[in-house]
Amino acid sequence: MKNSLMAGVLSEWRLILTDRWLTALLGLLPLTLFVLMWAIFSAGTGRDLPVGVVDLDNSSLSRQLIRYYDASPTLQSQAFEDVEAASSALNSGKTYGTVIIPVGFEKSTMRGESPEVTAFYNSQYILIGKLANAALNQSQSTFAAMVETKGKMLKGTTVTSQAAGLSVPLRFQLVPLFNTGTNYAQFLVSAIVPALWQIVIVASGMLSMALTDKRIGLEQQFRPSVAKALVAKIISLFVPLWLLGVVFATVMHFSLGWPMNGSWSIVFAAQALMVLAGLAVGSLLYLGTRNATRAMSLVAGFTAPAFAFMGVSFPASDMPFLAQCWRALLPVSHYITLQIGQFNYGAALKDATPAFLALSAFSLIWGLVALKLRRIAAPADKQEVAA
């Protein structure tokens, strides 16, 4: 039986090699996408984000504030004559923020008042908006502390450190526990790659069934033994797809230097369940339609929005009920929970158990696939009797 199973796997691999698209999905294409994603986000952190500045005061103090903006490695100020021009640049995407320094800024500051400097940023660019907002807040807080310190010294406090302590009596030290360098490549690529990987897995399961149906016929392929032929097909797809997951995870850690605080065994086991779950979904989508075009549309509809529902860019706990239901139907949402838990937190096995159980539950789909194949492979006279 072992020899016949291996013969079935080899037969599946020969069939796969006759289809360039499926062959690419199982090797070159996912690796190319991984390299492309890393190349896009390889800078790691945002630098010199253009921010429009409208200086209506045009004083030495306002120019000093602008120099504080420019001192931030995240920001690069661009001067505008009026608010309308700055707003137009912000709306067109030429800048990511707009700062308006009001008339009388210096005079109000010298009188001990609190002039209002207005800053706008484009929150549609979620990551860039957060970076620009944080940099603007940091620059303005530092500038405000500097102004207050000088004011204390003019009033008789001659020691600089004492004046600074009076200006900022409470100091906060924010220490990120994970991703300490705020590397957005580590944040984004480690989530985008599994989302793309899920698309590849589900599409491979669907295309493999479609290829068998087109070249051989599902009836002829599965009539001798549904179980044996299905296991051979699963193994032929599982091996290259699981190895892709192993490559993604190990390259992220060993080549890119991203953290790994947990167990490789848990990660690799989760990847195995992820591959089996995605292949089951893809196979069922094709068997439900027996039409490659319609099935591919279903694959795209099922997998394409995955990144938004994974809970990485938006907290899963804040999602509405229907969004959480859709998230539960995506294998990658459970896998990413395990991956983040192992990479960042070093979560124990008991903490990973719920996600493992959720991924394991997708194995029930293979039962539906086997039943569907059994009905397809049944002789015509038996189908009539069953009808």
C-alpha positions in Angstrom: 0.0 0.0 0.0 2.9 2.3 0.8 4.3 1.8 -2.7 0.9 2.5 -4.3 0.5 5.6 -2.2 4.0 6.9 -3.3 3.1 6.0 -6.9 0.0 8.1 -6.5 2.0 11.1 -5.1 4.5 10.8 -7.9 1.7 10.7 -10.4 0.2 13.9 -8.9 3.5 15.7 -9.1 3.9 14.7 -12.8 0.4 16.1 -13.4 1.2 19.3 -11.6 4.3 19.8 -13.7 2.1 19.8 -16.8 0.4 23.0 -15.6 2.7 26.0 -15.4 0.4 28.1 -13.2 0.0 25.5 -10.6 3.7 24.7 -10.6 4.4 28.4 -10.1 2.0 28.6 -7.2 3.8 25.8 -5.4 7.2 27.4 -5.6 8.5 30.4 -7.5 5.5 32.7 -7.3 5.1 32.8 -3.5 8.9 33.2 -3.0 8.8 36.1 -5.5 5.9 37.7 -3.6 7.8 37.3 -0.3 10.9 39.0 -1.7 8.7 41.8 -3.3 6.9 42.5 0.0 10.2 42.6 1.9 11.7 44.9 -0.7 8.8 47.3 -0.5 8.9 47.6 3.3 12.6 47.0 3.7 13.2 50.6 4.9 11.7 49.5 8.2 10.7 52.9 9.5 9.2 56.1 8.0 11.6 58.8 7.1 11.2 62.4 5.9 7.4 62.3 5.6 6.3 65.6 3.9 4.3 67.8 6.2 2.9 71.2 5.1 3.5 74.1 7.5 1.6 77.4 7.3 3.4 80.0 9.4 1.0 82.8 9.8 3.1 84.4 12.6 6.5 84.4 10.8 8.4 85.1 14.0 11.7 83.7 15.3 9.8 81.5 17.8 7.5 80.0 15.0 10.6 79.4 12.9 12.2 77.6 15.8 9.1 75.4 16.1 9.5 74.5 12.5 13.1 73.6 13.1 11.9 71.2 15.8 9.7 69.5 13.2 12.6 69.2 10.8 14.8 67.8 13.6 12.5 64.8 13.7 13.8 62.0 11.4 10.2 61.2 10.6 9.1 64.6 9.3 10.2 67.0 6.6 8.4 70.4 6.6 7.2 72.1 3.5 6.3 75.8 3.7 2.9 77.0 2.3 1.7 80.6 2.0 -1.9 79.9 3.0 -4.2 77.3 4.5 -5.9 76.6 1.2 -2.7 75.6 -0.6 -1.7 73.4 2.3 -5.1 71.7 2.4 -5.0 71.0 -1.3 -1.6 69.3 -0.9 -2.9 67.2 1.9 -6.0 66.2 0.0 -4.0 65.3 -3.1 -1.5 63.1 -1.1 1.5 65.4 -1.7 1.8 65.8 2.1 0.6 63.6 5.0 -0.1 66.4 7.4 -0.6 70.1 7.8 0.5 72.4 10.7 -1.0 75.9 11.1 0.9 78.3 13.4 -1.5 81.2 14.2 -0.9 84.9 14.1 0.5 86.2 17.4 2.1 82.9 18.3 5.3 84.4 19.7 3.6 87.3 21.5 1.0 85.0 23.2 3.8 82.6 24.2 5.9 85.4 25.8 2.9 86.6 27.7 2.6 83.1 29.2 -0.6 82.3 27.3 -1.2 79.0 25.5 -1.5 79.7 21.7 -3.1 76.9 19.7 -1.0 75.3 17.0 -3.4 73.2 14.8 -2.1 70.0 13.2 -4.0 67.9 10.7 -2.9 64.5 9.4 -4.4 62.0 6.9 -5.7 59.1 8.9 -6.7 57.2 5.7 -3.1 56.2 5.5 -3.3 54.3 8.8 0.4 53.6 9.3 1.8 56.8 7.9 -0.9 58.8 9.7 0.1 57.3 13.0 3.8 58.0 12.4 3.2 61.6 11.4 0.9 62.1 14.4 3.4 60.7 16.9 6.3 62.7 15.4 4.2 65.9 15.5 3.2 65.3 19.1 6.8 64.5 20.1 8.2 67.6 18.4 5.6 70.0 19.9 6.0 68.5 23.4 9.8 68.9 23.2 9.3 72.5 21.9 6.8 73.3 24.7 9.2 71.9 27.3 12.0 74.0 25.9 9.9 77.2 26.0 8.7 76.5 29.5 12.3 75.9 30.7 13.4 79.2 29.3 10.5 80.9 31.0 11.5 79.4 34.3 15.1 80.5 33.9 14.0 84.1 33.1 12.1 84.2 36.3 15.2 83.4 38.4 15.8 79.6 38.2 19.4 79.6 37.0 20.0 75.9 37.0 18.9 74.4 33.7 18.1 70.9 35.1 16.0 72.6 37.9 14.2 74.7 35.4 13.5 71.7 33.2 12.2 69.8 36.3 9.8 72.6 37.1 8.7 72.8 33.5 8.0 69.1 33.2 7.4 67.8 36.7 6.1 64.4 35.5 8.0 62.5 32.8 6.7 59.4 31.1 9.0 56.7 29.8 7.2 54.6 27.2 8.9 51.3 26.6 7.5 49.0 23.8 7.5 45.4 24.9 7.5 44.0 21.3 8.9 45.4 18.1 11.0 47.8 20.1 12.4 49.5 17.0 8.9 50.2 15.7 9.9 48.4 12.5 6.8 48.5 10.3 8.3 45.9 8.0 8.3 43.4 10.9 4.8 44.4 11.7 3.4 44.4 8.1 5.4 41.8 6.2 5.0 39.1 8.9 1.2 39.5 8.5 1.0 40.1 4.7 3.0 37.0 3.8 0.7 34.6 5.7 -2.3 36.3 4.0 -0.7 35.8 0.6 0.3 32.3 1.6 -3.4 31.5 2.4 -4.4 32.7 -1.1 -1.7 30.4 -2.6 -2.9 27.4 -0.5 -6.6 27.7 -1.2 -6.0 28.4 -4.9 -3.6 25.4 -5.2 -6.3 23.1 -3.7 -8.9 24.4 -6.1 -6.6 24.3 -9.2 -5.4 20.8 -8.4 -8.9 19.4 -8.4 -9.7 21.4 -11.6 -6.6 20.0 -13.3 -7.4 16.4 -12.4 -11.0 16.9 -13.6 -9.8 18.4 -16.9 -6.9 16.0 -17.7 -8.2 12.7 -16.2 -11.7 13.2 -14.9 -12.6 13.1 -11.2 -14.7 10.0 -11.9 -11.8 8.0 -13.3 -9.3 9.3 -10.8 -11.2 8.6 -7.7 -13.3 5.6 -8.6 -10.7 2.9 -7.7 -10.2 4.3 -4.2 -11.4 7.8 -3.0 -9.3 7.6 0.2 -6.1 6.6 -1.5 -6.3 9.0 -4.4 -7.3 11.9 -2.1 -4.5 11.2 0.4 -2.0 11.2 -2.5 -3.3 14.5 -3.8 -3.1 16.0 -0.3 0.5 14.9 0.2 1.6 16.1 -3.2 0.3 19.6 -2.4 1.1 19.6 1.3 4.8 19.1 1.0 5.8 22.1 -1.1 3.2 24.4 0.5 4.3 23.5 4.1 8.0 23.9 3.1 7.1 27.4 1.8 5.7 28.3 5.2 8.9 26.9 6.9 11.0 29.1 4.6 9.0 32.2 5.3 9.2 31.8 9.1 12.9 30.9 9.2 14.0 33.6 6.8 12.1 36.2 8.9 14.1 35.1 11.9 17.5 34.0 10.8 18.0 36.3 7.8 16.0 39.4 8.7 16.7 39.2 12.5 13.0 39.4 13.6 12.3 37.9 17.0 11.5 34.3 17.8 10.7 33.9 21.5 8.6 30.7 21.4 8.8 27.2 20.0 9.5 26.3 16.3 7.7 23.0 16.8 4.4 25.0 17.6 4.9 27.2 14.6 5.6 24.4 12.2 2.7 22.3 13.5 0.4 25.3 13.1 1.7 25.8 9.5 0.9 22.1 8.8 -2.7 22.6 10.0 -2.9 25.8 8.1 -2.0 24.1 4.8 -4.4 21.2 5.4 -7.2 23.7 6.2 -6.6 25.9 3.1 -6.4 22.8 0.8 -9.6 21.5 2.2 -11.4 24.8 1.5 -10.0 25.1 -2.0 -11.0 21.5 -2.9 -14.5 22.0 -1.6 -15.0 25.2 -3.5 -14.1 23.5 -6.8 -16.2 20.4 -6.1 -19.2 22.6 -5.2 -19.1 24.2 -8.7 -17.1 21.8 -11.0 -16.2 25.1 -12.8 -12.7 26.5 -12.5 -13.7 30.1 -13.3 -16.5 30.2 -10.7 -14.4 28.4 -8.1 -11.5 30.9 -8.6 -13.9 33.7 -8.0 -15.0 32.1 -4.8 -11.4 31.6 -3.8 -10.7 35.3 -4.4 -13.8 36.4 -2.5 -12.9 34.1 0.4 -9.2 34.9 0.8 -8.6 38.4 -0.6 -10.0 40.3 2.4 -8.1 38.2 4.9 -5.6 40.8 6.0 -8.3 43.1 7.1 -9.9 40.4 9.3 -6.7 38.9 10.8 -6.7 41.3 13.8 -3.3 42.7 13.0 -4.1 46.1 11.6 -7.4 46.4 13.6 -8.1 44.8 16.9 -10.3 41.7 16.5 -12.0 42.4 19.9 -13.4 45.7 18.4 -14.7 44.1 15.3 -18.5 43.8 14.9 -20.1 40.4 15.3 -20.4 39.6 11.6 -16.7 40.5 11.1 -15.7 38.2 13.9 -17.7 35.4 12.3 -16.0 36.0 9.0 -12.6 36.1 10.7 -13.4 32.7 12.4 -13.9 31.2 8.9 -10.4 32.1 7.7 -7.6 29.6 8.6 -5.0 32.4 8.5 -6.7 34.3 11.3 -6.1 31.4 13.7 -2.6 30.8 12.4 -1.5 34.4 12.8 -2.6 34.3 16.4 -0.2 31.3 16.9 2.6 33.0 14.9 2.4 36.3 16.8 2.1 34.4 20.1 5.3 32.4 19.4 7.4 35.1 17.6 6.6 38.0 20.0 5.3 36.6 23.3 6.8 33.1 23.6 3.3 31.8 24.4 3.0 28.4 26.1 1.3 25.5 24.4 -1.8 25.8 26.6 -2.2 29.4 25.4 -2.0 28.2 21.8 -4.5 25.4 22.3 -7.6 27.4 21.2 -6.0 28.4 17.9 -4.8 24.9 17.4 -8.3 23.5 17.9 -9.8 26.1 15.5 -7.3 25.1 12.8 -8.0 21.4 13.5 -11.7 21.9 13.1 -11.1 22.7 9.4 -10.1 19.1 8.9 -13.9 18.3 9.1 -14.1 19.8 5.6 -12.1 16.8 4.2 -15.0 14.6 5.2 -17.3 16.7 3.0 -14.7 16.6 0.2 -14.5 12.8 0.5 -18.3 12.4 0.4 -18.6 14.7 -2.6 -15.9 12.7 -4.4 -17.5 9.4 -3.5 -20.7 10.6 -5.1 -18.9 11.8 -8.2 -16.9 8.6 -8.6 -19.9 6.3 -8.0 -21.0 4.3 -11.1 -24.0 5.9 -12.9 -26.4 3.1 -12.0 -25.6 3.5 -8.3 -26.2 7.3 -8.7 -29.6 6.6 -10.2 -30.5 4.3 -7.3 -29.3 6.9 -4.8 -31.4 9.6 -6.5 
